[in-house]
Amino acid sequence: MPNAFTILWAGQLVSNFGTQTSLYALGLWLFQRDGQLSSFATVAIVILLAKLLALPLLGRRLAGWPRRRVMLIANGLGGTVTLLLAVALMRQVVPLAFILALLSLAAVAEATLVLCFASLIPQMVPMQQLGRANGLFANGEGLVMATAPIFGATLAGIGGLPGALVLDGATCLVALACVALVRWPRVALAPLRPRQVWVPGLRAGVAELWASSSTRPLLLLGTTVAFALAACDLLFPAWVVTAMGASRLSVALAVGAGGYGLGMIAWQAVQHRRWALLLLSALAVQSVILIGAGLVVFEELPMIWFAGLALFSAGVPIVGAALQCLWQAAITLDQQPRLFAARFALEWGARLSAFFSSAIVVDRLVQPAMSWTLWPIWIKETMGFSAGRAMAIGIFVVGWLLLVVLVWQSEKIKRQGSLPATLV
């Protein structure tokens, strides 16, 4: 792997880790201050909305901007927001609206870095190493999300919020130094197109992705995967804690993190251009595992339950990397900032939708339906009605959704995987 890409990726990974750690600590701090769970959830929702609102501008303009300068400004903005937060929190009372406004700026900076780096990869690494580079890019966020909450909670408990903010500020400086000091390839320094060229907006980008036979399957499948993973992020811990207790959740999170790491290692050993096959295989296994969560028998077989959890987690980085590779093969380099903005808009929107709809479906539909007396006995014995089964059945529904979309689009994805790359 070329040194320039590795250093840039490592810098962004460290910065993202510091940001997510401080955000989790901030959410806990707000919850402790206000005693409202909504304050904790509001942090995640505001950040996601700010990213979505920034994408139309980024999609139109990013290809005309020098990306090294853009990454320097974005990393600098993240560090400045951290400093302002630290100064503001020295006061006794800080309005929640002011905190959320600063977090929105940090989210815009993060969205800029994601979109910029996603379109930089083909210019930073040779084609034969593209799969490995995409694996690192696509799965860095998942690796951070698996570890940052632990550090955020620890720092909030030991050193309070200032400790988390100090960590965030230090990691921003690391990322800034990596961008400034690394030796960029000459081709990656120039904008992808002249600034004065008119560029269609985000809505036109979504329409273009939908109209193309090479990107529509990726759009449908990628959005469904984003929805399914976000729903599981919400439903899985609620299911485990309710049905099995907090101690089982701690072990489950450790097993999931181990499976995720094994999946990242497995991806790095993948043969070049077998992306579509790996994507379809991993998603087929994952959908079956999610459907299995709805069967009460697996709660009584802990070894099989943990094996399924590890296998599902191992598939997450493989799916993310394979999708990223197929997206890059389907879109020409100069169009990637604009069309990737449309792609991320739908994927991030699907995550936001999952956070809202999963809870509503389980609480307002599944839970009341479980009290009906008309169910046949075999359904009761198969699905169960004990504590936590409503969340497990919600995961079951998500598994079927993923499987239906996978079967529907599998042949088109196979054809997409056999097409030559358009990255030159």
C-alpha positions in Angstrom: 0.0 0.0 0.0 1.5 3.4 -1.0 2.7 5.4 2.0 0.7 8.5 1.1 -2.6 6.7 1.3 -1.7 4.8 4.4 -0.7 8.0 6.3 -3.8 9.9 5.2 -6.0 7.0 6.1 -4.4 6.6 9.5 -4.7 10.3 10.2 -8.4 10.3 9.4 -9.0 7.2 11.4 -7.3 8.7 14.5 -9.3 11.9 14.0 -12.6 10.1 13.6 -11.9 8.0 16.7 -11.3 11.2 18.8 -14.4 12.8 17.4 -16.7 9.8 18.1 -15.2 9.4 21.5 -15.9 13.0 22.5 -19.4 12.8 20.9 -20.3 9.8 23.0 -18.9 11.5 26.1 -20.8 14.6 25.3 -24.1 12.6 24.9 -23.5 11.0 28.3 -22.7 14.4 29.8 -25.9 15.9 28.4 -27.9 13.0 29.7 -26.4 13.4 33.2 -27.0 17.1 33.1 -30.6 17.1 31.8 -31.8 13.7 32.9 -33.4 13.3 29.5 -32.7 10.4 27.1 -33.8 12.6 24.3 -30.8 14.9 24.9 -28.5 11.9 24.3 -30.3 10.9 21.1 -30.5 14.4 19.8 -26.7 14.6 19.4 -26.7 11.6 16.9 -29.8 12.9 15.1 -28.4 16.5 14.7 -25.0 15.3 13.4 -26.7 13.0 10.8 -29.0 15.8 9.7 -26.1 18.3 9.4 -24.2 15.8 7.2 -27.3 15.4 4.9 -27.8 19.2 4.6 -24.1 19.7 3.6 -24.2 17.1 0.8 -25.9 19.2 -1.9 -23.2 21.9 -1.7 -20.4 19.3 -1.5 -21.8 17.4 -4.4 -21.9 20.5 -6.6 -18.5 22.0 -5.6 -16.1 19.5 -4.3 -14.8 18.3 -7.7 -13.7 21.9 -8.5 -11.8 22.4 -5.3 -8.2 21.3 -4.5 -8.8 18.4 -2.2 -5.6 18.7 -0.1 -6.7 22.2 0.8 -10.2 21.1 1.5 -9.0 18.4 3.8 -6.8 20.8 5.7 -9.7 23.2 6.1 -12.0 20.5 7.2 -9.6 19.1 9.8 -8.9 22.6 11.0 -12.6 23.3 11.4 -13.0 20.1 13.5 -10.2 21.2 15.8 -11.6 24.7 16.1 -15.0 23.4 17.1 -13.4 21.2 19.8 -11.7 24.3 21.2 -14.9 26.3 21.2 -16.8 23.5 22.9 -14.1 23.3 25.6 -14.2 27.0 26.2 -18.0 27.1 26.2 -18.3 24.2 28.7 -16.1 26.0 31.2 -19.2 28.1 32.0 -21.7 26.8 34.4 -24.7 26.8 32.0 -24.3 26.2 28.3 -27.5 26.3 26.1 -28.1 23.0 24.3 -28.8 24.9 21.1 -25.3 26.4 21.1 -23.7 22.9 21.7 -25.7 21.5 18.8 -24.8 24.3 16.5 -21.1 23.6 17.1 -21.6 19.9 16.6 -23.3 20.7 13.3 -20.2 22.4 12.1 -18.1 19.4 13.1 -20.5 17.1 11.2 -20.2 19.2 8.0 -16.4 18.9 8.3 -16.7 15.2 8.8 -19.0 14.8 5.7 -16.5 16.8 3.7 -13.6 14.5 4.7 -15.6 11.3 3.9 -16.7 12.5 0.5 -13.2 13.9 -0.3 -11.3 10.9 0.7 -13.7 8.5 -1.0 -13.0 10.1 -4.4 -9.3 10.3 -3.7 -8.6 6.6 -3.4 -8.2 5.8 -7.1 -5.6 8.5 -7.5 -3.7 7.5 -4.4 -3.3 3.7 -5.0 -2.6 1.5 -8.1 -5.5 -0.5 -9.4 -4.3 -3.8 -8.1 -4.4 -2.5 -4.5 -7.8 -0.7 -4.9 -9.7 -3.5 -3.1 -7.5 -3.3 0.0 -7.6 0.5 0.1 -11.3 0.5 -0.2 -11.5 -2.0 2.6 -9.6 0.3 4.9 -11.7 3.3 3.9 -15.1 1.6 4.1 -14.4 -0.1 7.4 -12.5 2.5 9.4 -15.8 4.0 10.6 -17.1 0.7 11.8 -13.9 0.0 13.6 -14.2 3.4 15.3 -17.8 2.9 16.2 -16.9 -0.5 17.8 -14.3 1.1 20.2 -15.1 4.8 20.6 -18.2 4.4 22.9 -16.1 2.4 25.4 -13.4 5.1 25.5 -16.0 7.8 25.6 -17.8 6.3 28.5 -14.5 5.7 30.3 -13.2 9.2 29.8 -16.6 10.7 30.8 -16.4 8.6 34.0 -12.8 9.3 34.9 -11.8 12.7 33.6 -15.1 14.2 32.8 -15.9 15.8 29.5 -12.7 17.9 29.3 -10.6 14.7 29.0 -12.6 13.6 25.9 -12.4 17.0 24.3 -8.6 17.1 24.9 -8.4 13.7 23.1 -10.5 15.0 20.2 -8.4 18.1 19.8 -5.2 16.1 19.8 -6.5 13.7 17.2 -7.5 16.6 15.0 -4.0 17.9 15.1 -2.7 14.4 14.1 -5.0 14.3 11.1 -4.1 17.9 10.1 -0.3 17.0 10.3 -0.9 13.9 8.2 -2.6 15.9 5.4 -0.1 18.7 5.5 3.1 16.7 5.7 2.5 13.6 3.5 3.8 13.7 0.0 0.7 13.7 -2.2 0.8 12.2 -5.7 0.8 15.1 -8.2 -2.4 13.8 -9.9 -4.3 14.0 -6.6 -3.5 17.6 -6.0 -5.4 19.1 -8.9 -9.2 19.6 -8.9 -11.2 17.0 -10.9 -12.9 19.7 -13.0 -12.7 23.5 -13.6 -14.6 25.4 -10.9 -16.7 27.4 -13.4 -18.4 24.3 -14.9 -22.0 24.0 -13.9 -22.8 20.8 -12.0 -26.3 19.3 -11.5 -27.6 19.2 -7.9 -28.2 16.4 -5.5 -31.6 15.5 -6.7 -30.3 15.2 -10.3 -27.5 13.0 -8.9 -30.0 10.6 -7.3 -32.0 10.5 -10.5 -28.9 9.8 -12.5 -27.9 6.9 -10.2 -31.5 5.5 -10.4 -31.6 5.8 -14.2 -28.4 3.9 -14.8 -28.5 0.1 -15.0 -25.0 -0.1 -13.5 -25.8 1.9 -10.4 -29.4 1.3 -9.6 -28.8 -2.2 -8.1 -26.0 -0.7 -5.9 -28.3 2.2 -4.9 -31.0 -0.2 -3.8 -28.8 -2.7 -2.1 -26.5 -0.1 -0.4 -29.5 1.8 1.0 -31.1 -1.4 2.3 -27.8 -2.5 3.9 -27.5 0.9 5.6 -31.1 0.7 6.9 -30.6 -2.9 8.1 -27.4 -2.2 10.0 -28.8 1.0 11.6 -31.9 -0.9 12.7 -29.7 -3.7 14.2 -27.7 -1.1 16.0 -30.9 0.0 17.8 -32.7 -3.3 18.2 -29.9 -5.8 19.0 -28.7 -4.3 22.3 -32.3 -3.7 23.4 -33.1 -7.3 22.7 -30.1 -8.7 24.5 -30.4 -6.5 27.6 -34.1 -7.2 27.9 -34.0 -10.9 27.3 -30.6 -12.0 28.6 -29.2 -9.2 30.8 -26.4 -6.6 30.6 -23.7 -9.2 31.2 -24.6 -11.1 28.0 -24.5 -7.8 26.1 -21.0 -7.1 27.2 -19.8 -10.5 26.0 -21.8 -10.1 22.8 -20.2 -6.7 22.0 -16.7 -8.3 22.5 -17.6 -11.2 20.2 -19.0 -8.8 17.6 -15.8 -6.6 17.7 -13.7 -9.8 17.3 -15.8 -10.9 14.4 -15.5 -7.5 12.8 -11.7 -7.6 13.1 -11.6 -11.1 11.5 -13.7 -9.8 8.6 -11.3 -6.9 8.0 -8.4 -9.4 8.0 -10.3 -11.7 5.6 -11.0 -8.8 3.2 -7.3 -7.9 2.9 -6.6 -11.5 1.7 -9.3 -11.3 -1.0 -8.4 -11.9 -4.7 -8.7 -8.9 -6.9 -12.1 -8.2 -8.6 -14.2 -10.8 -6.7 -16.2 -8.1 -5.1 -19.7 -8.9 -6.3 -19.4 -12.6 -5.3 -18.2 -11.7 -1.8 -20.9 -9.1 -1.4 -23.7 -11.4 -2.3 -22.3 -14.3 -0.3 -21.8 -12.2 2.9 -25.3 -10.6 2.6 -27.0 -14.0 2.1 -25.4 -15.3 5.3 -26.2 -12.1 7.2 -29.9 -12.1 6.1 -30.3 -15.7 7.2 -28.7 -14.9 10.6 -31.0 -11.9 11.1 -34.1 -14.1 10.2 -32.8 -16.7 12.7 -33.0 -14.0 15.5 -36.8 -14.3 15.3 -36.7 -18.0 16.2 -36.8 -18.5 19.9 -34.9 -21.7 19.8 -31.6 -19.9 19.2 -31.8 -18.1 22.5 -31.6 -21.5 24.1 -28.4 -22.4 22.2 -25.8 -19.9 23.3 -22.9 -21.4 21.4 -24.7 -21.3 18.1 -26.1 -17.8 19.0 -22.6 -16.4 19.6 -21.3 -18.1 16.5 -24.0 -16.5 14.4 -23.2 -13.1 16.0 -19.5 -13.5 15.2 -20.3 -14.6 11.6 -22.7 -11.7 11.1 -20.1 -9.2 12.4 -17.4 -10.6 10.2 -19.6 -10.0 7.2 -20.0 -6.3 7.9 -16.6 -5.1 6.8 -16.7 -7.4 3.8 -20.0 -5.9 2.7 -18.9 -2.4 3.2 -15.6 -2.8 1.3 -17.2 -4.7 -1.6 -19.9 -2.1 -2.0 -17.3 0.7 -2.1 -15.3 -1.2 -4.7 -18.3 -1.7 -6.9 -19.3 1.9 -6.6 -15.9 3.1 -7.7 -15.9 0.7 -10.6 -19.3 2.0 -11.7 -18.6 5.7 -11.7 -16.0 7.7 -13.5 -13.5 9.5 -11.4 -14.6 13.1 -12.2 -18.2 12.2 -11.3 -17.4 10.5 -8.0 -17.7 13.6 -5.7 -21.1 14.5 -7.1 -22.6 11.0 -7.4 -21.1 9.8 -4.1 -22.8 12.7 -2.5 -26.1 11.4 -3.8 -25.2 7.9 -2.7 -24.3 9.0 0.8 -27.4 11.1 1.1 -29.6 8.0 0.5 -27.5 5.8 2.8 -27.3 8.3 5.7 -31.0 9.1 5.2 -31.8 5.3 5.4 -29.9 5.2 8.7 -31.9 8.1 10.0 -35.1 6.5 8.9 -34.1 3.2 10.6 -33.6 4.9 13.9 -37.1 6.3 13.8 -39.1 3.5 12.1 -37.5 0.5 14.0 -38.7 1.8 17.4 -42.1 2.8 16.0 -42.7 -0.6 14.3 -41.6 -2.6 17.3 -43.5 -0.5 19.9 -46.6 0.2 18.0 -47.0 -2.8 15.8 -45.0 -5.9 16.9 -45.5 -5.5 20.6 -49.4 -5.1 20.4 -49.6 -8.0 17.9 -47.9 -10.3 20.3 -50.8 -10.0 22.7 -53.3 -11.3 20.1 -54.9 -14.6 21.1 -55.6 -15.7 17.5 -52.0 -16.9 16.7 -51.6 -20.6 15.9 -49.7 -22.5 18.6 -46.8 -23.3 16.2 -46.2 -19.6 15.6 -46.1 -19.0 19.4 -43.7 -21.8 19.9 -41.5 -20.7 17.0 -41.4 -17.0 17.6 -41.9 -16.9 21.4 -43.5 -14.2 23.5 -41.0 -13.8 26.3 -39.2 -10.6 27.3 -37.3 -9.1 24.4 -39.0 -11.1 21.7 -40.5 -8.0 20.2 -37.1 -6.7 19.3 -35.9 -10.1 18.1 -39.0 -10.3 15.8 -38.1 -6.7 14.6 -34.6 -8.1 13.6 -36.4 -11.0 11.9 -38.3 -8.5 9.8 -35.2 -6.6 8.9 -33.6 -9.9 7.8 -36.4 -10.7 5.4 -36.2 -7.1 4.0 -32.5 -7.6 3.3 -33.0 -11.0 1.8 -35.8 -9.9 -0.5 -33.8 -7.0 -1.9 -30.7 -9.2 -2.2 -32.6 -11.9 -4.3 -34.2 -9.1 -6.4 -30.9 -7.5 -7.3 -28.5 -10.4 -7.2 -28.3 -11.1 -10.9 -27.8 -7.4 -11.7 -25.0 -7.2 -9.1 -23.3 -10.2 -10.6 -23.3 -8.5 -14.0 -22.0 -5.3 -12.4 -19.2 -7.2 -10.8 -18.1 -8.5 -14.2 -17.9 -5.1 -15.9 -14.5 -3.5 -16.4 -13.7 -0.6 -14.1 -14.2 3.0 -15.3 -11.7 4.6 -13.1 -9.2 5.8 -15.7 
